[in-house]
């Protein structure tokens, strides 16, 4: 089924069912004009990132699931960088009416698993149509007792990173050689270890 057959209202209702409010601090969630949340007696952190097909991502190299997870993760990363904890997510999706609903469903799977991992709740957003491609925007609201800014760095401070520097560039180079996405979300740890040993992921 294509998005043009499903319709915006049906997709909105689907989102409402898939992402039910899970916190008592959410008074009104998905489906109304705005979300309503109880204020947190902390410093609020707000961040947003936009991903435009053909500029920030190419679906030749990424699965819809990975795209959804990444969209949330890059925003959560900014919250963490400020010393905060993510709480709420606003999600904007603009896609071609010719987009298969399975693509959207897999994308939402990635979003849902990311929100579970980072313990943040989707509370609203917006849906729109494009002639071609996709534009995806996530906004995350978080909190912190004391924010950490870039300008606060001084000589002698410790610098922490997660993962290995260069992994992203290395992964993109490998995907360009594969010329297709690698659906790692469907590969168990045991299978992945075996593939690394046999070189299947390194060709």
C-alpha positions as semicolon CSV with decimal commas, in nm:
position;residue;x (nm);y (nm);z (nm)
1;X;0,000;0,000;0,000
2;X;0,117;0,354;-0,080
3;X;0,085;0,654;0,151
4;X;-0,160;0,809;-0,095
5;X;-0,393;0,512;-0,035
6;X;-0,352;0,519;0,343
7;X;-0,408;0,892;0,393
8;X;-0,273;1,135;0,653
9;X;-0,551;1,084;0,909
10;X;-0,513;0,706;0,903
11;X;-0,136;0,738;0,943
12;X;-0,186;0,977;1,234
13;X;-0,422;0,733;1,402
14;X;-0,168;0,455;1,348
15;X;0,103;0,667;1,511
16;X;-0,125;0,739;1,805
17;X;-0,179;0,367;1,865
18;X;0,186;0,270;1,819
19;X;0,324;0,543;2,044
20;X;0,088;0,559;2,339
21;X;0,181;0,800;2,617
22;X;0,367;0,617;2,892
23;X;0,440;0,892;3,142
24;X;0,205;1,053;3,394
25;X;0,375;1,383;3,309
26;X;0,217;1,370;2,960
27;X;-0,131;1,519;2,992
28;X;-0,208;1,529;2,618
29;X;-0,007;1,331;2,365
30;X;-0,033;1,255;1,993
31;X;-0,350;1,360;1,812
32;X;-0,436;1,705;1,946
33;X;-0,326;2,053;1,834
34;X;-0,032;2,047;2,076
35;X;0,111;1,813;2,336
36;X;0,063;1,907;2,701
37;X;0,322;1,804;2,957
38;X;0,372;1,888;3,322
39;X;0,677;2,111;3,371
40;X;0,994;1,956;3,508
41;X;1,167;2,157;3,778
42;X;1,498;2,130;3,594
43;X;1,684;2,319;3,322
44;X;1,521;2,227;2,991
45;X;1,730;2,116;2,693
46;X;1,585;2,137;2,341
47;X;1,752;2,014;2,024
48;X;1,644;1,938;1,669
49;X;1,797;1,780;1,360
50;X;1,674;1,758;1,001
51;X;1,762;1,475;0,761
52;X;1,694;1,538;0,391
53;X;1,709;1,251;0,143
54;X;1,986;1,304;-0,110
55;X;2,178;1,534;0,125
56;X;2,193;1,368;0,468
57;X;2,108;1,012;0,368
58;X;2,078;0,785;0,067
59;X;1,837;0,491;0,088
60;X;2,079;0,289;-0,123
61;X;2,295;0,266;0,189
62;X;2,053;0,266;0,483
63;X;1,743;0,069;0,576
64;X;1,426;0,252;0,690
65;X;1,470;0,099;1,037
66;X;1,825;0,232;1,064
67;X;1,706;0,571;0,942
68;X;1,445;0,592;1,218
69;X;1,688;0,484;1,488
70;X;1,958;0,721;1,364
71;X;1,723;1,021;1,355
72;X;1,649;0,978;1,725
73;X;2,004;0,883;1,821
74;X;2,169;1,191;1,669
75;X;1,934;1,415;1,868
76;X;1,982;1,219;2,190
77;X;2,357;1,255;2,136
78;X;2,321;1,634;2,155
79;X;2,122;1,606;2,479
80;X;2,389;1,378;2,627
81;X;2,663;1,617;2,512
82;X;2,505;1,888;2,727
83;X;2,497;1,657;3,028
84;X;2,124;1,596;3,002
85;X;1,860;1,324;2,997
86;X;1,613;1,296;2,705
87;X;1,241;1,300;2,788
88;X;1,014;1,380;2,493
89;X;1,027;1,353;2,114
90;X;0,851;1,552;1,841
91;X;0,868;1,385;1,498
92;X;0,803;1,544;1,158
93;X;0,776;1,325;0,847
94;X;0,743;1,452;0,490
95;X;0,742;1,181;0,224
96;X;0,630;1,116;-0,131
97;X;0,274;0,985;-0,164
98;X;0,426;0,700;-0,365
99;X;0,623;0,581;-0,061
100;X;0,528;0,227;0,037
101;X;0,371;0,207;0,383
102;X;0,614;-0,077;0,467
103;X;0,897;0,178;0,445
104;X;0,718;0,404;0,695
105;X;0,639;0,106;0,920
106;X;1,005;-0,002;0,931
107;X;1,111;0,358;0,990
108;X;0,872;0,377;1,287
109;X;1,013;0,048;1,418
110;X;1,353;0,217;1,433
111;X;1,208;0,525;1,604
112;X;1,024;0,311;1,859
113;X;1,327;0,100;1,948
114;X;1,540;0,412;1,982
115;X;1,288;0,579;2,213
116;X;1,281;0,265;2,426
117;X;1,658;0,252;2,444
118;X;1,687;0,618;2,544
119;X;1,371;0,621;2,758
120;X;1,210;0,910;2,571
121;X;0,844;0,937;2,467
122;X;0,702;1,048;2,132
123;X;0,441;1,315;2,210
124;X;0,357;1,465;1,870
125;X;0,484;1,611;1,545
126;X;0,362;1,671;1,191
127;X;0,300;1,484;0,866
128;X;0,329;1,621;0,513
129;X;0,358;1,510;0,150
130;X;0,641;1,567;-0,098
131;X;0,666;1,513;-0,472
132;X;0,984;1,310;-0,424
133;X;1,208;1,180;-0,147
134;X;1,180;1,221;0,228
135;X;1,249;1,493;0,484
136;X;1,267;1,382;0,847
137;X;1,293;1,605;1,153
138;X;1,312;1,512;1,519
139;X;1,306;1,749;1,814
140;X;1,397;1,622;2,159
141;X;1,321;1,787;2,491
142;X;1,539;1,686;2,782
143;X;1,649;1,813;3,120
144;X;1,958;1,860;3,331
145;X;2,055;1,997;3,670
146;X;2,366;2,157;3,526
147;X;2,433;2,190;3,155
148;X;2,775;2,139;2,999
149;X;2,851;2,385;2,719
150;X;3,128;2,382;2,460
151;X;3,259;2,713;2,592
152;X;3,312;2,558;2,935
153;X;3,605;2,343;2,821
154;X;3,943;2,429;2,972
155;X;4,297;2,299;2,933
156;X;4,340;1,974;3,123
157;X;3,974;1,862;3,095
158;X;3,907;1,500;3,005
159;X;3,748;1,430;2,666
160;X;3,517;1,127;2,640
161;X;3,392;0,959;2,325
162;X;3,165;0,660;2,268
163;X;3,255;0,392;2,017
164;X;3,555;0,412;1,785
165;X;3,644;0,732;1,603
166;X;3,615;0,682;1,227
167;X;3,356;0,402;1,242
168;X;3,093;0,610;1,060
169;X;3,321;0,701;0,769
170;X;3,446;0,342;0,750
171;X;3,091;0,207;0,747
172;X;2,985;0,443;0,467
173;X;3,286;0,340;0,258
174;X;3,194;-0,027;0,302
175;X;2,831;0,039;0,208
176;X;2,945;0,216;-0,109
177;X;3,132;-0,102;-0,199
178;X;2,833;-0,324;-0,116
179;X;2,603;-0,090;-0,312
180;X;2,311;-0,187;-0,089
181;X;2,200;-0,149;0,274
182;X;2,313;-0,402;0,535
183;X;2,008;-0,480;0,755
184;X;2,203;-0,538;1,076
185;X;1,881;-0,513;1,278
186;X;1,786;-0,856;1,142
187;X;2,119;-1,020;1,217
188;X;2,175;-1,185;1,553
189;X;2,499;-1,130;1,743
190;X;2,603;-1,488;1,668
191;X;2,534;-1,450;1,295
192;X;2,719;-1,120;1,284
193;X;3,021;-1,267;1,460
194;X;3,023;-1,554;1,212
195;X;2,999;-1,320;0,916
196;X;3,290;-1,112;1,043
197;X;3,494;-1,430;1,081
198;X;3,412;-1,545;0,728
199;X;3,469;-1,200;0,585
200;X;3,116;-1,155;0,449
201;X;3,089;-0,807;0,599
202;X;3,436;-0,704;0,490
203;X;3,427;-0,762;0,114
